[in-house]
């Protein structure tokens, strides 16, 4: 058995006195498409951000493929929430995608031809090759999301952490992104995505982490994505059961 | 020639260097929404200047600017500390420390000026700037410090770009964003401090903000925005500094700021895609095209109703269909050969006009 892609142990994060994550133990096996699901304020984004070291944890640790995250940074790609940046920033699509290569370039080197080719290939994968020179303020929400995906793809990582990759995306784009994520997982890589739409969890994902400040359940979708577990996660007000 | 004058040439060189440095670095402050950091630094620099004078007893610029840099940097640290540890938000924290430091600076300045041994120590030039007091060695200071600052910016370009656009992503990439942050703040302190003698504490932040506000109108690429901001800063600096060094008792800061404000205004009005004038022209030509289409279609409609045997239609009839005066549009359509005027002043479709309508 290879090491799990993500192994979070005893993770506790608090903003002020309020715990956002409480004693969370989660294991995500490598090669899965994993959804992180839970109500608003459940700490889904905080979980992703604390694995990446963007939020300081009060306690706990995160291993990536069996080793501390700090030693494995290069193997982890990150897709932040689309709304976390200013899309009026003076730059174009190609340039944003190239940012995914900055980690391997170090302080002083500029992106070279290999980097530009990787960026062009990533843009082709997300169906945005015609937009390379487009100013980013002229993109729709779905296009912005695909640019962020392309930026993560050029990191050529083993583990992809995504914060709501379907947020504000139209149905066609959503299917295209799911296909892309399946392709990534088929190569033995791991995708962990914060996801909001309970209806599509069984269709899109094969592994799920149910979270509400404390971990509720984690496992294969067919095993743990049950009515009982959802009720425990959402406190009896599951969006899935309301909608159906 | 204006620039043959030694003083004017010195002042112009210094102002150009200052404008380039503050314009280019200011781009990053503005893009990461920290435009007012320069304001805090420049105001907080005042007590540093006076204290440096009290300690060293010398009015040499370098020592005074070192004092300015120390208190300026201290103010930024305090602002950050207040934001991190209290519930006070960034703008309030900035305002708080800016006013406190500046207040201390003014008190110290008054104290120094009342001392019998140092009548008018000349320190008040740091309030509004006085280009005429800029010496050749000051220009060297600006040039060397500015060149170092711009080199650091160029070398750490990727980090600065990520710092402004998406610092969390930079951290996730393993880049040291905290270090980049300290570096950029340090560079901003430097750019602000070297401008104090010429522009003054009160208005220095305009030299960081305004060139970028103008440059952003002209380009959508970070590199070009940065270069243009440097250029605009330099132009404003030279115009303002030279003008004020020619006129007696004209403070340089306000003159430079007026020059850069003029550049901003012109950019807002006349920049090619974002400018108000071009947007207005585009909207007008769009409206014009729509009006022409409506009139052409009305003539076609009348022709259809009355059969092609009709002798033509009066402008008033056409006007009733479009609920407006069609005469200007009819003249324009006639010039394009789409309609024609009959000898009795009526309007008919030409063959080309009919083709044009059929094509739709």
Interface residues (C-beta under 8 A of the other chain):
Chain A: X49 X52 X53 X54 X73 X74 X76 X78 X80 X84 X85 X86 X89 X90 X91 X92 X95 X96 X99 X100 X102 X103 X105 X107 X108 X110 X135 X137 X151 X155
Chain B: X31 X33 X155 X156 X157 X158 X159 X161 X162 X164 X165 X166 X168 X169 X170 X171 X172 X173 X174 X175 X216 X219 X220 X221 X222 X224 X225
